[in-house]
Amino acid sequence: MIIDTNHDTTHHVAALKAAGVKTIIRYLSPIAPGGEKCIKPAEARAIAGAGLRLGLVSEGWGDFAHGGISAGAGDRDGAFAAHVAPTLDAPDGACVYFAVDVDASLYQIRKLVVPYFRSVAAAFKEHAPKLRVGVYGSGAVCEAVIGAKLADLAWLSCSMGWTGSREFLASNKWALRQHLPQPVASIDADPDDPNGDIGDFEPFADIGRRRTEDGGQKTDEETPYPSSVVRPPSSEYAAVVAAVEKAIVAEIDVEVPAWARGMIPAGMVPRLAAASAKAAVDALDQYRAAVAMNRL
């Protein structure tokens, strides 16, 4: 099963996998990149840790009312996605879909949608030439953008009443077909049908290669830290963990009376260190992406 959702799946990946989900499609957006709608590296690592695949869709405003579909918006959205996708370990050939989440008229497609995707394609050619562009929207939008060779893959919206959607469905040119929303493992999501290659990928594949079975849970061979904390198997992470744990121990020595130290649960300090390191490394990933954007 393939789903797309605007909810953080970090703490639901096991349940989603048990429900039969194979790929989770999550959002990128330069409008509110820190919100729940948008995927962060920590969530991508959780998806990898569960053995699932990741797909990406970019949506700024996604409509015309807010100026979200235009040549200028395409410059912004394309450059943002091109720089953020690598922080999620998107490999060569991965696809980022760009959403036109409105029933565009033929005039709007010609004057706004096509220029938007022309700008997106130019941004990818400059900043991420080995990633692919996808289009999400009505049948008429998908037909026009694919026909203009501005996207490699098309994702048909579930809104079958939109212009050209039934015709595009019948044409079999779509890579993904979205269905109406429904809960999946307590997550509000849209199920999707694939039609061949959809441009999804395994993020942070090293996590999967380094996992071993341990009582039905996945843990990393090279670290003593708990499997509930999904993190990158890197020297950078290990250095942060060591520094944080050292700082925590030093604070305990100063601030916690000797008689109370025995009340600290076993394993709490390593768990706190691992969780703190994950947050720090994720923040650094986002900072690097922001710096890259500012240098455009």
HUMOUR-V152543 format. One record per residue. N is the residue number from 0. RES is the residue in one small letter. PHI is phi in radians with two decimals (* if undefined). PSI is psi in degrees with one decimal (none if undefined). OMEGA is omega in whole degrees, 0 to 359 (NA if undefined). Layout:
n=N res=RES phi=PHI psi=PSI omega=OMEGA
n=N res=RES phi=PHI psi=PSI omega=OMEGA
//
This chain:
n=0 res=m phi=* psi=140.5 omega=175
n=1 res=i phi=-1.98 psi=134.5 omega=176
n=2 res=i phi=-2.28 psi=154.3 omega=166
n=3 res=d phi=-2.11 psi=143.9 omega=183
n=4 res=t phi=-2.65 psi=151.0 omega=175
n=5 res=n phi=-1.76 psi=18.1 omega=178
n=6 res=h phi=-1.91 psi=146.6 omega=176
n=7 res=d phi=-1.15 psi=123.3 omega=184
n=8 res=t phi=-1.75 psi=6.0 omega=188
n=9 res=t phi=-0.85 psi=-47.5 omega=185
n=10 res=h phi=-1.63 psi=12.0 omega=183
n=11 res=h phi=-2.16 psi=2.2 omega=188
n=12 res=v phi=-1.10 psi=-36.1 omega=180
n=13 res=a phi=-1.14 psi=-44.0 omega=179
n=14 res=a phi=-1.16 psi=-39.1 omega=178
n=15 res=l phi=-1.13 psi=-41.1 omega=177
n=16 res=k phi=-1.10 psi=-42.4 omega=179
n=17 res=a phi=-1.11 psi=-28.3 omega=179
n=18 res=a phi=-1.40 psi=-2.0 omega=177
n=19 res=g phi=1.75 psi=6.9 omega=180
n=20 res=v phi=-1.26 psi=134.4 omega=177
n=21 res=k phi=-1.93 psi=-34.4 omega=181
n=22 res=t phi=-2.33 psi=135.0 omega=176
n=23 res=i phi=-1.99 psi=123.9 omega=178
n=24 res=i phi=-1.73 psi=125.1 omega=184
n=25 res=r phi=-2.21 psi=165.4 omega=191
n=26 res=y phi=-1.66 psi=149.3 omega=163
n=27 res=l phi=-2.06 psi=147.4 omega=176
n=28 res=s phi=-2.82 psi=130.4 omega=175
n=29 res=p phi=-1.38 psi=-8.8 omega=182
n=30 res=i phi=-1.31 psi=-47.7 omega=181
n=31 res=a phi=-2.49 psi=68.0 omega=187
n=32 res=p phi=-1.14 psi=-18.2 omega=180
n=33 res=g phi=-1.56 psi=-5.7 omega=183
n=34 res=g phi=-1.32 psi=168.1 omega=181
n=35 res=e phi=-1.08 psi=-31.2 omega=182
n=36 res=k phi=-1.02 psi=-31.1 omega=187
n=37 res=c phi=-1.69 psi=136.0 omega=180
n=38 res=i phi=-1.26 psi=144.2 omega=175
n=39 res=k phi=-2.04 psi=164.3 omega=179
n=40 res=p phi=-0.97 psi=-35.5 omega=180
n=41 res=a phi=-1.06 psi=-41.1 omega=179
n=42 res=e phi=-1.19 psi=-39.6 omega=177
n=43 res=a phi=-1.05 psi=-38.5 omega=179
n=44 res=r phi=-1.20 psi=-36.2 omega=177
n=45 res=a phi=-1.13 psi=-40.5 omega=177
n=46 res=i phi=-1.09 psi=-43.3 omega=177
n=47 res=a phi=-1.11 psi=-42.5 omega=181
n=48 res=g phi=-1.09 psi=-26.0 omega=178
n=49 res=a phi=-1.54 psi=-1.8 omega=180
n=50 res=g phi=1.35 psi=24.3 omega=180
n=51 res=l phi=-1.79 psi=168.5 omega=179
n=52 res=r phi=-1.86 psi=160.9 omega=184
n=53 res=l phi=-2.16 psi=137.2 omega=170
n=54 res=g phi=-2.10 psi=157.1 omega=185
n=55 res=l phi=-2.22 psi=137.4 omega=174
n=56 res=v phi=-2.34 psi=134.8 omega=179
n=57 res=s phi=-1.78 psi=131.7 omega=176
n=58 res=e phi=-2.53 psi=112.3 omega=172
n=59 res=g phi=-1.34 psi=-105.4 omega=170
n=60 res=w phi=-1.48 psi=-30.7 omega=177
n=61 res=g phi=1.33 psi=7.3 omega=181
n=62 res=d phi=-2.49 psi=-179.3 omega=182
n=63 res=f phi=-1.60 psi=-27.7 omega=185
n=64 res=a phi=-1.04 psi=-35.1 omega=181
n=65 res=h phi=-1.73 psi=9.4 omega=182
n=66 res=g phi=1.26 psi=23.3 omega=185
n=67 res=g phi=-1.39 psi=-11.8 omega=180
n=68 res=i phi=-2.17 psi=99.8 omega=180
n=69 res=s phi=-2.87 psi=173.1 omega=179
n=70 res=a phi=-1.09 psi=-42.2 omega=180
n=71 res=g phi=-1.14 psi=-41.0 omega=178
n=72 res=a phi=-1.13 psi=-33.1 omega=178
n=73 res=g phi=-1.16 psi=-37.7 omega=174
n=74 res=d phi=-1.01 psi=-49.2 omega=182
n=75 res=r phi=-1.12 psi=-52.0 omega=185
n=76 res=d phi=-1.15 psi=-40.7 omega=181
n=77 res=g phi=-1.14 psi=-45.4 omega=180
n=78 res=a phi=-1.14 psi=-40.7 omega=180
n=79 res=f phi=-1.09 psi=-50.1 omega=181
n=80 res=a phi=-1.10 psi=-38.6 omega=180
n=81 res=a phi=-1.09 psi=-32.6 omega=180
n=82 res=h phi=-1.56 psi=-28.8 omega=182
n=83 res=v phi=-1.46 psi=-35.3 omega=183
n=84 res=a phi=-0.93 psi=-41.5 omega=178
n=85 res=p phi=-1.11 psi=-27.0 omega=178
n=86 res=t phi=-1.23 psi=-14.1 omega=176
n=87 res=l phi=-1.77 psi=9.7 omega=178
n=88 res=d phi=1.16 psi=32.3 omega=176
n=89 res=a phi=-1.16 psi=124.1 omega=183
n=90 res=p phi=-1.52 psi=173.2 omega=173
n=91 res=d phi=-0.93 psi=135.3 omega=178
n=92 res=g phi=1.60 psi=-12.0 omega=176
n=93 res=a phi=-1.14 psi=153.7 omega=183
n=94 res=c phi=-2.02 psi=137.1 omega=169
n=95 res=v phi=-1.94 psi=117.3 omega=176
n=96 res=y phi=-1.43 psi=146.1 omega=177
n=97 res=f phi=-2.06 psi=128.2 omega=192
n=98 res=a phi=-1.64 psi=133.4 omega=166
n=99 res=v phi=-2.01 psi=90.7 omega=191
n=100 res=d phi=-1.66 psi=56.9 omega=181
n=101 res=v phi=-2.79 psi=154.7 omega=179
n=102 res=d phi=-1.42 psi=88.2 omega=184
n=103 res=a phi=-1.26 psi=139.1 omega=174
n=104 res=s phi=-1.34 psi=166.6 omega=179
n=105 res=l phi=-1.10 psi=-35.6 omega=177
n=106 res=y phi=-1.12 psi=-45.9 omega=179
n=107 res=q phi=-1.12 psi=-36.2 omega=178
n=108 res=i phi=-1.10 psi=-45.1 omega=183
n=109 res=r phi=-1.21 psi=-41.1 omega=188
n=110 res=k phi=-1.57 psi=-24.4 omega=187
n=111 res=l phi=-2.19 psi=-46.2 omega=185
n=112 res=v phi=-1.21 psi=-50.0 omega=181
n=113 res=v phi=-1.09 psi=-45.2 omega=175
n=114 res=p phi=-1.05 psi=-35.7 omega=177
n=115 res=y phi=-1.03 psi=-49.9 omega=182
n=116 res=f phi=-1.26 psi=-27.6 omega=174
n=117 res=r phi=-1.11 psi=-39.4 omega=178
n=118 res=s phi=-1.22 psi=-41.2 omega=177
n=119 res=v phi=-1.04 psi=-47.5 omega=181
n=120 res=a phi=-1.07 psi=-39.0 omega=179
n=121 res=a phi=-1.16 psi=-39.9 omega=179
n=122 res=a phi=-1.12 psi=-40.5 omega=179
n=123 res=f phi=-1.20 psi=-38.7 omega=179
n=124 res=k phi=-1.06 psi=-35.9 omega=182
n=125 res=e phi=-1.43 psi=-43.9 omega=191
n=126 res=h phi=-1.84 psi=-22.8 omega=182
n=127 res=a phi=-2.60 psi=63.9 omega=188
n=128 res=p phi=-1.15 psi=-16.3 omega=181
n=129 res=k phi=-1.71 psi=-0.2 omega=172
n=130 res=l phi=-1.63 psi=156.7 omega=181
n=131 res=r phi=-1.86 psi=153.8 omega=177
n=132 res=v phi=-1.77 psi=137.5 omega=174
n=133 res=g phi=-2.15 psi=161.0 omega=178
n=134 res=v phi=-2.12 psi=135.2 omega=173
n=135 res=y phi=-2.05 psi=134.0 omega=177
n=136 res=g phi=2.85 psi=-157.2 omega=179
n=137 res=s phi=-1.23 psi=169.6 omega=176
n=138 res=g phi=-1.06 psi=-40.2 omega=180
n=139 res=a phi=-1.14 psi=-39.7 omega=177
n=140 res=v phi=-1.12 psi=-50.0 omega=180
n=141 res=c phi=-1.04 psi=-43.9 omega=181
n=142 res=e phi=-1.08 psi=-44.2 omega=183
n=143 res=a phi=-1.18 psi=-43.3 omega=184
n=144 res=v phi=-1.27 psi=-42.7 omega=177
n=145 res=i phi=-1.13 psi=-41.7 omega=180
n=146 res=g phi=-1.09 psi=-31.5 omega=179
n=147 res=a phi=-1.48 psi=1.7 omega=180
n=148 res=k phi=1.04 psi=37.7 omega=178
n=149 res=l phi=-1.80 psi=-2.5 omega=176
n=150 res=a phi=-2.56 psi=151.8 omega=181
n=151 res=d phi=-1.61 psi=-32.5 omega=185
n=152 res=l phi=-2.32 psi=149.4 omega=182
n=153 res=a phi=-2.12 psi=137.4 omega=180
n=154 res=w phi=-2.12 psi=113.3 omega=186
n=155 res=l phi=-1.49 psi=125.6 omega=178
n=156 res=s phi=-1.07 psi=156.7 omega=178
n=157 res=c phi=-1.27 psi=-10.6 omega=183
n=158 res=s phi=-1.40 psi=86.6 omega=185
n=159 res=m phi=-1.23 psi=-11.8 omega=177
n=160 res=g phi=-1.46 psi=-6.3 omega=180
n=161 res=w phi=-1.28 psi=160.1 omega=186
n=162 res=t phi=-0.99 psi=124.0 omega=174
n=163 res=g phi=1.29 psi=4.9 omega=187
n=164 res=s phi=-1.23 psi=-42.5 omega=180
n=165 res=r phi=-1.15 psi=-37.0 omega=179
n=166 res=e phi=-1.18 psi=-41.3 omega=180
n=167 res=f phi=-1.20 psi=-36.7 omega=176
n=168 res=l phi=-1.03 psi=-44.8 omega=181
n=169 res=a phi=-1.19 psi=-25.4 omega=182
n=170 res=s phi=-1.26 psi=-20.1 omega=180
n=171 res=n phi=1.15 psi=22.7 omega=179
n=172 res=k phi=-1.51 psi=-7.4 omega=184
n=173 res=w phi=-1.40 psi=148.1 omega=174
n=174 res=a phi=-1.65 psi=-32.4 omega=178
n=175 res=l phi=-2.33 psi=143.5 omega=173
n=176 res=r phi=-2.19 psi=122.2 omega=182
n=177 res=q phi=-1.51 psi=144.1 omega=174
n=178 res=h phi=-1.94 psi=171.3 omega=182
n=179 res=l phi=-1.11 psi=150.1 omega=183
n=180 res=p phi=-1.07 psi=147.5 omega=174
n=181 res=q phi=-2.78 psi=152.8 omega=178
n=182 res=p phi=-1.21 psi=136.3 omega=174
n=183 res=v phi=-2.26 psi=113.6 omega=183
n=184 res=a phi=0.90 psi=45.3 omega=177
n=185 res=s phi=1.22 psi=10.8 omega=176
n=186 res=i phi=-1.89 psi=131.7 omega=173
n=187 res=d phi=-1.23 psi=122.7 omega=187
n=188 res=a phi=-2.64 psi=165.6 omega=172
n=189 res=d phi=-1.95 psi=120.5 omega=173
n=190 res=p phi=-1.23 psi=150.1 omega=181
n=191 res=d phi=-2.36 psi=143.6 omega=174
n=192 res=d phi=-1.72 psi=135.6 omega=175
n=193 res=p phi=-1.58 psi=157.6 omega=175
n=194 res=n phi=-2.41 psi=68.6 omega=185
n=195 res=g phi=1.60 psi=-146.2 omega=182
n=196 res=d phi=-1.11 psi=129.2 omega=179
n=197 res=i phi=-2.05 psi=-1.3 omega=176
n=198 res=g phi=1.40 psi=17.0 omega=176
n=199 res=d phi=-1.43 psi=175.5 omega=185
n=200 res=f phi=-2.81 psi=166.4 omega=173
n=201 res=e phi=-1.60 psi=109.1 omega=178
n=202 res=p phi=-1.31 psi=149.2 omega=176
n=203 res=f phi=0.79 psi=58.1 omega=186
n=204 res=a phi=-1.04 psi=-24.4 omega=178
n=205 res=d phi=-1.03 psi=-31.2 omega=178
n=206 res=i phi=-1.07 psi=-45.8 omega=180
n=207 res=g phi=-1.12 psi=-38.4 omega=182
n=208 res=r phi=-1.23 psi=-28.2 omega=185
n=209 res=r phi=-1.64 psi=-2.3 omega=181
n=210 res=r phi=-1.32 psi=150.5 omega=171
n=211 res=t phi=-2.32 psi=153.2 omega=179
n=212 res=e phi=-1.28 psi=131.5 omega=178
n=213 res=d phi=-2.52 psi=91.0 omega=180
n=214 res=g phi=1.11 psi=31.7 omega=179
n=215 res=g phi=1.52 psi=-5.9 omega=178
n=216 res=q phi=-1.93 psi=156.2 omega=181
n=217 res=k phi=-1.67 psi=128.3 omega=175
n=218 res=t phi=-2.28 psi=162.0 omega=180
n=219 res=d phi=-1.67 psi=130.5 omega=187
n=220 res=e phi=-1.06 psi=-34.4 omega=190
n=221 res=e phi=-1.57 psi=3.0 omega=183
n=222 res=t phi=-2.34 psi=145.6 omega=177
n=223 res=p phi=-1.49 psi=2.0 omega=188
n=224 res=y phi=-1.43 psi=156.1 omega=191
n=225 res=p phi=-1.19 psi=150.4 omega=182
n=226 res=s phi=-1.23 psi=-14.5 omega=177
n=227 res=s phi=-1.18 psi=-18.7 omega=177
n=228 res=v phi=-1.78 psi=104.5 omega=181
n=229 res=v phi=-1.56 psi=126.0 omega=185
n=230 res=r phi=-2.60 psi=165.9 omega=181
n=231 res=p phi=-1.31 psi=133.7 omega=178
n=232 res=p phi=-1.37 psi=77.6 omega=186
n=233 res=s phi=-2.36 psi=158.2 omega=177
n=234 res=s phi=-1.12 psi=-32.3 omega=178
n=235 res=e phi=-1.06 psi=-47.0 omega=179
n=236 res=y phi=-1.09 psi=-45.7 omega=182
n=237 res=a phi=-1.05 psi=-39.6 omega=179
n=238 res=a phi=-1.14 psi=-39.8 omega=179
n=239 res=v phi=-1.16 psi=-43.4 omega=178
n=240 res=v phi=-1.00 psi=-47.9 omega=182
n=241 res=a phi=-1.07 psi=-42.6 omega=181
n=242 res=a phi=-1.17 psi=-42.1 omega=181
n=243 res=v phi=-1.16 psi=-44.5 omega=180
n=244 res=e phi=-1.08 psi=-40.3 omega=179
n=245 res=k phi=-1.07 psi=-41.1 omega=180
n=246 res=a phi=-1.17 psi=-39.5 omega=179
n=247 res=i phi=-1.12 psi=-46.3 omega=180
n=248 res=v phi=-1.06 psi=-41.0 omega=179
n=249 res=a phi=-1.11 psi=-40.9 omega=179
n=250 res=e phi=-1.14 psi=-39.9 omega=178
n=251 res=i phi=-1.08 psi=-43.5 omega=180
n=252 res=d phi=-1.04 psi=-35.1 omega=183
n=253 res=v phi=-1.49 psi=-43.8 omega=191
n=254 res=e phi=-1.67 psi=-24.0 omega=185
n=255 res=v phi=-1.80 psi=123.7 omega=179
n=256 res=p phi=-1.02 psi=148.3 omega=183
n=257 res=a phi=-0.97 psi=-38.2 omega=183
n=258 res=w phi=-1.18 psi=-22.7 omega=183
n=259 res=a phi=-1.60 psi=-14.6 omega=185
n=260 res=r phi=-1.13 psi=-29.4 omega=179
n=261 res=g phi=-1.21 psi=-11.4 omega=179
n=262 res=m phi=-1.52 psi=-8.6 omega=178
n=263 res=i phi=-1.26 psi=122.6 omega=183
n=264 res=p phi=-0.99 psi=142.2 omega=178
n=265 res=a phi=-1.03 psi=133.8 omega=178
n=266 res=g phi=1.49 psi=-4.7 omega=183
n=267 res=m phi=-1.15 psi=-42.3 omega=183
n=268 res=v phi=-1.09 psi=-48.4 omega=177
n=269 res=p phi=-1.05 psi=-36.8 omega=179
n=270 res=r phi=-1.15 psi=-43.5 omega=177
n=271 res=l phi=-1.10 psi=-41.2 omega=180
n=272 res=a phi=-1.11 psi=-44.0 omega=181
n=273 res=a phi=-1.14 psi=-43.4 omega=179
n=274 res=a phi=-1.14 psi=-42.7 omega=179
n=275 res=s phi=-1.13 psi=-40.1 omega=179
n=276 res=a phi=-1.13 psi=-40.0 omega=178
n=277 res=k phi=-1.06 psi=-44.9 omega=179
n=278 res=a phi=-1.10 psi=-40.3 omega=181
n=279 res=a phi=-1.17 psi=-44.1 omega=180
n=280 res=v phi=-1.16 psi=-39.1 omega=177
n=281 res=d phi=-1.11 psi=-42.1 omega=179
n=282 res=a phi=-1.09 psi=-38.2 omega=178
n=283 res=l phi=-1.16 psi=-39.7 omega=176
n=284 res=d phi=-1.01 psi=-46.1 omega=181
n=285 res=q phi=-1.18 psi=-37.1 omega=178
n=286 res=y phi=-1.10 psi=-43.6 omega=180
n=287 res=r phi=-1.08 psi=-39.6 omega=178
n=288 res=a phi=-1.13 psi=-39.7 omega=180
n=289 res=a phi=-1.15 psi=-41.0 omega=178
n=290 res=v phi=-1.07 psi=-42.7 omega=179
n=291 res=a phi=-1.05 psi=-40.3 omega=179
n=292 res=m phi=-1.12 psi=-41.4 omega=183
n=293 res=n phi=-1.19 psi=-17.2 omega=181
n=294 res=r phi=-1.64 psi=2.3 omega=180
n=295 res=l phi=-1.12 psi=none omega=NA
//
